[in-house]
Amino acid sequence: MVVGWGYRVDAYSNACDFLEYADPQEVQCLIFDVRMPGMDGIELYHRIEEMGWYKPVLFITANANVAMAVEAIERGAAGFFEKPVNPEDLKAHLHTAIEAKLAAEHRQKKYEQVERRYKRLTSREREIMAYIVRGLLSKQIAAELQLSVRTVEVHRLRLMHKMEALTVADLVRDAVKYQLCNQLDTSVA
């Protein structure tokens, strides 16, 4: 283990050693040489994708060709560098790739939290939420559903609590941002 630019760095002599010893929970970003003994960097990239390792990958090579670079970038590589690599460019891409990965993980975690909250709602609460997201007031919702305003208000309070929304704006923002509207009762959309 080496420390570089504030990151812990583990180096492996070949792709097989990497696959055997690397811990996917510890990996933030991968830097592969395209030409390695045995399995090359592109093959290794395919292998980790098959294994479900969705980590940013930077490629380094002395033998670049346009097709290789295009394939790597189209498959999601965070960067492709020709040797000799400018250390500042590599450092900048490494930092950007890690920050993007962390931001994506944060978005995914937030989505899962909102999704879990939404699943706790009763079917009536989901129905009322759909009307709220459309902008209807409790009185209008009550008329649409042929319920008392008080009943709608009780469901509304419960769903706001379960969704952990402090305001209607919070509820609507989460519903739109996390596409809960697609899951809401389409008969009211």
KAKATA-V681139 format. One record per residue. N is the residue number from 0. RES is the residue in three letters. PSI is psi in degrees with one decimal (999 if undefined). BURIAL is # if it has 24 or more other ideal C-beta (glycine too) atoms within 12 Angstrom, else .. Layout:
((N	RES	PSI	BURIAL) (N	RES	PSI	BURIAL))
This chain:
((0	MET	136.5	.) (1	VAL	154.1	.) (2	VAL	126.2	.) (3	GLY	129.3	.) (4	TRP	27.9	.) (5	GLY	1.8	.) (6	TYR	147.5	.) (7	ARG	132.0	.) (8	VAL	127.4	.) (9	ASP	132.8	.) (10	ALA	143.5	.) (11	TYR	145.2	#) (12	SER	-21.6	.) (13	ASN	172.3	.) (14	ALA	-39.3	#) (15	CYS	-42.6	.) (16	ASP	-42.2	.) (17	PHE	-50.3	#) (18	LEU	-33.3	#) (19	GLU	-38.6	.) (20	TYR	-20.5	.) (21	ALA	141.8	#) (22	ASP	112.5	.) (23	PRO	-24.9	.) (24	GLN	-24.4	.) (25	GLU	-21.3	.) (26	VAL	128.2	#) (27	GLN	-34.6	#) (28	CYS	150.0	#) (29	LEU	140.1	#) (30	ILE	115.4	#) (31	PHE	139.3	#) (32	ASP	139.9	#) (33	VAL	-42.8	#) (34	ARG	110.7	.) (35	MET	159.0	#) (36	PRO	140.5	.) (37	GLY	-119.2	.) (38	MET	129.7	.) (39	ASP	172.4	.) (40	GLY	-37.2	#) (41	ILE	-44.2	#) (42	GLU	-41.7	#) (43	LEU	-40.9	#) (44	TYR	-45.1	#) (45	HIS	-42.7	.) (46	ARG	-45.6	.) (47	ILE	-30.1	#) (48	GLU	-45.3	.) (49	GLU	-32.2	.) (50	MET	-5.4	.) (51	GLY	19.0	.) (52	TRP	101.1	#) (53	TYR	81.9	.) (54	LYS	149.2	#) (55	PRO	139.6	#) (56	VAL	132.4	#) (57	LEU	134.0	#) (58	PHE	143.7	#) (59	ILE	137.5	#) (60	THR	152.4	#) (61	ALA	-10.5	.) (62	ASN	54.0	.) (63	ALA	146.4	#) (64	ASN	158.7	.) (65	VAL	-43.5	.) (66	ALA	-42.1	.) (67	MET	-46.0	#) (68	ALA	-43.7	.) (69	VAL	-45.6	.) (70	GLU	-46.1	.) (71	ALA	-45.5	#) (72	ILE	-42.0	.) (73	GLU	-32.0	.) (74	ARG	-3.6	.) (75	GLY	8.0	#) (76	ALA	142.7	#) (77	ALA	-14.6	#) (78	GLY	159.2	#) (79	PHE	117.3	#) (80	PHE	139.2	#) (81	GLU	142.5	.) (82	LYS	145.6	.) (83	PRO	139.3	.) (84	VAL	134.0	.) (85	ASN	116.1	.) (86	PRO	-36.1	.) (87	GLU	-36.9	.) (88	ASP	-44.5	.) (89	LEU	-45.5	#) (90	LYS	-44.3	.) (91	ALA	-45.2	.) (92	HIS	-38.2	#) (93	LEU	-48.9	#) (94	HIS	-46.0	#) (95	THR	-42.9	.) (96	ALA	-43.0	#) (97	ILE	-43.6	#) (98	GLU	-42.0	.) (99	ALA	-40.3	.) (100	LYS	-45.6	#) (101	LEU	-39.9	.) (102	ALA	-41.3	.) (103	ALA	-40.7	.) (104	GLU	-39.0	.) (105	HIS	-44.5	.) (106	ARG	-42.4	.) (107	GLN	-43.2	.) (108	LYS	-43.2	.) (109	LYS	-43.0	.) (110	TYR	-45.7	.) (111	GLU	-36.9	.) (112	GLN	-47.4	.) (113	VAL	-41.3	#) (114	GLU	-44.0	.) (115	ARG	-43.4	.) (116	ARG	-44.7	#) (117	TYR	-38.8	#) (118	LYS	-19.0	.) (119	ARG	-15.0	.) (120	LEU	146.5	#) (121	THR	166.5	.) (122	SER	-36.6	.) (123	ARG	-41.8	.) (124	GLU	-38.7	#) (125	ARG	-40.2	#) (126	GLU	-45.6	#) (127	ILE	-38.3	#) (128	MET	-40.0	#) (129	ALA	-41.8	#) (130	TYR	-39.9	#) (131	ILE	-44.8	#) (132	VAL	-32.3	#) (133	ARG	-10.9	#) (134	GLY	9.2	.) (135	LEU	146.7	#) (136	LEU	164.4	.) (137	SER	-41.2	#) (138	LYS	-41.7	.) (139	GLN	-40.0	.) (140	ILE	-44.2	#) (141	ALA	-43.2	.) (142	ALA	-43.0	.) (143	GLU	-41.5	.) (144	LEU	-1.8	#) (145	GLN	50.1	.) (146	LEU	167.2	.) (147	SER	154.3	.) (148	VAL	-39.7	.) (149	ARG	-42.8	.) (150	THR	-43.6	.) (151	VAL	-43.2	#) (152	GLU	-39.6	.) (153	VAL	-47.4	.) (154	HIS	-40.0	#) (155	ARG	-46.0	#) (156	LEU	-42.8	.) (157	ARG	-44.0	.) (158	LEU	-35.0	#) (159	MET	-42.0	#) (160	HIS	-48.0	.) (161	LYS	-35.2	#) (162	MET	-5.5	#) (163	GLU	40.3	.) (164	ALA	124.9	#) (165	LEU	-29.1	.) (166	THR	164.8	.) (167	VAL	-36.6	#) (168	ALA	-40.8	.) (169	ASP	-44.0	.) (170	LEU	-48.2	#) (171	VAL	-43.2	#) (172	ARG	-47.8	.) (173	ASP	-40.3	#) (174	ALA	-40.9	#) (175	VAL	-49.1	.) (176	LYS	-40.1	.) (177	TYR	16.6	#) (178	GLN	36.7	.) (179	LEU	-24.2	#) (180	CYS	-33.1	#) (181	ASN	-24.9	.) (182	GLN	-15.0	.) (183	LEU	158.8	#) (184	ASP	114.2	.) (185	THR	-14.3	.) (186	SER	-16.3	.) (187	VAL	-4.1	.) (188	ALA	999	.))
